[in-house]
Amino acid sequence: MQGIDSAIHSTVHNSAIKPKDLAVLLGMSHQILINKANCQCETNKFTAHELVALQKHTGSTRIAEAMCLELGLNVVASHSGPPASLMDAMLTVVSECGEVSRALKDAMSDGKLTPREKETMQREISEAIASLVAMRFSIEEE
């Protein structure tokens, strides 16, 4: 469940929407949002409906992906927006795969893999998968 908690924290704190504004959108106080996103807080947790709303408002599916990983389900990346040129799509794939490699190298530099490092690696892998899906769309448009 650590991966889900990390995904929630990341979604709240790494969104383009500031946590104070996100709290308003979710109909809760800023402090309650921060408490619910705190991985160390066992008493305040999001409801399923709040998690769906959080992901809709932020445009992030990291929480759903973390839940799928926890359940052993395949994560299918979605694609939105117009397809990029095939060359741009390929460069994005290469860049995202490089980010996966960098995350692994950084995580293993001290010989220990922390929950936060696992979360970072999972996020980078999800972004690489999404770039491959986008490349598929680009190929179809060529």
C-alpha positions as CSV (number, residue, x, y, z in Angstrom):
1,M,0.0,0.0,0.0
2,Q,3.0,2.3,0.3
3,G,3.0,2.8,-3.5
4,I,-0.6,4.0,-3.3
5,D,0.2,6.4,-0.5
6,S,3.2,7.7,-2.4
7,A,1.0,8.2,-5.5
8,I,-1.6,10.1,-3.6
9,H,1.1,12.3,-2.0
10,S,2.8,12.9,-5.4
11,T,-0.6,13.7,-7.1
12,V,-1.4,16.3,-4.5
13,H,2.0,17.9,-4.2
14,N,3.3,17.7,-7.8
15,S,0.1,18.8,-9.6
16,A,0.0,22.0,-11.7
17,I,-2.8,23.0,-9.3
18,K,-1.6,24.3,-6.0
19,P,-2.8,22.2,-3.0
20,K,-4.9,25.1,-1.6
21,D,-6.7,25.4,-5.0
22,L,-7.1,21.7,-5.2
23,A,-8.7,21.6,-1.8
24,V,-11.3,24.1,-2.9
25,L,-12.0,22.0,-6.0
26,L,-12.4,18.9,-3.8
27,G,-14.7,20.7,-1.3
28,M,-12.4,20.3,1.7
29,S,-10.1,22.5,3.7
30,H,-6.5,22.8,2.8
31,Q,-5.4,21.2,6.0
32,I,-7.7,18.2,5.5
33,L,-6.2,17.7,2.0
34,I,-2.7,17.8,3.4
35,N,-3.5,15.4,6.2
36,K,-5.2,12.9,3.7
37,A,-2.1,13.1,1.4
38,N,0.3,12.6,4.3
39,C,1.8,9.0,4.0
40,Q,2.4,9.0,7.7
41,C,-1.2,9.9,8.7
42,E,-3.2,6.8,9.4
43,T,-6.4,8.5,10.6
44,N,-7.4,10.6,7.6
45,K,-7.7,8.9,4.3
46,F,-9.4,9.7,1.0
47,T,-12.6,8.1,0.0
48,A,-12.8,6.3,-3.3
49,H,-14.9,9.1,-4.7
50,E,-12.4,11.7,-3.6
51,L,-9.6,9.8,-5.2
52,V,-11.5,9.8,-8.5
53,A,-12.2,13.5,-8.2
54,L,-8.5,14.2,-7.3
55,Q,-7.3,12.4,-10.4
56,K,-9.9,14.1,-12.7
57,H,-8.9,17.6,-11.4
58,T,-5.2,17.0,-11.7
59,G,-5.3,15.0,-14.9
60,S,-3.0,12.4,-13.2
61,T,-3.7,8.6,-13.2
62,R,-0.8,7.8,-10.9
63,I,-3.2,6.7,-8.1
64,A,-5.1,4.3,-10.4
65,E,-1.8,2.9,-11.7
66,A,-0.5,2.3,-8.2
67,M,-3.8,0.5,-7.3
68,C,-3.4,-1.7,-10.4
69,L,0.2,-2.5,-9.5
70,E,-0.9,-3.4,-5.9
71,L,-3.6,-5.7,-7.3
72,G,-1.3,-7.3,-9.9
73,L,-3.3,-5.9,-12.8
74,N,-1.9,-4.7,-16.1
75,V,-1.7,-1.0,-16.4
76,V,-2.9,0.3,-19.8
77,A,-1.6,3.8,-20.5
78,S,-4.1,6.1,-22.2
79,H,-3.3,8.8,-24.8
80,S,-4.9,12.2,-25.2
81,G,-4.3,15.1,-27.5
82,P,-3.2,15.2,-31.1
83,P,-0.5,12.8,-32.2
84,A,3.0,14.2,-32.4
85,S,5.1,13.7,-35.5
86,L,6.7,10.3,-35.6
87,M,10.2,11.8,-35.1
88,D,9.0,13.8,-32.1
89,A,7.3,10.8,-30.6
90,M,10.4,8.7,-31.0
91,L,12.6,11.3,-29.3
92,T,10.1,11.4,-26.4
93,V,10.3,7.7,-26.1
94,V,14.1,7.8,-26.0
95,S,14.0,10.6,-23.4
96,E,11.5,8.8,-21.2
97,C,13.5,5.6,-21.3
98,G,16.6,7.6,-20.3
99,E,14.6,8.9,-17.3
100,V,13.8,5.3,-16.3
101,S,17.5,4.5,-16.5
102,R,18.5,7.6,-14.5
103,A,15.9,6.8,-11.8
104,L,17.2,3.3,-11.4
105,K,20.8,4.5,-11.3
106,D,20.0,7.1,-8.7
107,A,18.0,4.6,-6.6
108,M,20.7,2.0,-6.6
109,S,23.6,4.4,-5.9
110,D,23.6,3.6,-2.2
111,G,22.6,-0.1,-2.6
112,K,19.2,0.4,-1.0
113,L,15.8,0.8,-2.6
114,T,13.5,3.0,-0.6
115,P,9.7,3.3,-1.0
116,R,10.2,6.8,-2.4
117,E,12.7,5.5,-4.9
118,K,10.4,2.7,-5.9
119,E,7.6,5.3,-6.4
120,T,9.9,7.5,-8.6
121,M,10.9,4.5,-10.7
122,Q,7.2,3.4,-11.2
123,R,6.3,7.0,-12.2
124,E,9.1,7.1,-14.7
125,I,8.1,3.7,-16.1
126,S,4.5,4.9,-16.5
127,E,5.7,8.0,-18.4
128,A,7.8,5.8,-20.7
129,I,4.8,3.5,-21.3
130,A,2.6,6.5,-22.1
131,S,5.2,7.8,-24.6
132,L,5.2,4.5,-26.4
133,V,1.4,4.6,-26.6
134,A,1.6,8.1,-28.0
135,M,4.1,6.8,-30.6
136,R,1.6,4.2,-31.6
137,F,-0.9,7.0,-32.3
138,S,1.8,8.8,-34.3
139,I,2.5,5.8,-36.4
140,E,-1.2,5.4,-37.3
141,E,-1.3,9.1,-38.4
142,E,1.7,8.8,-40.7
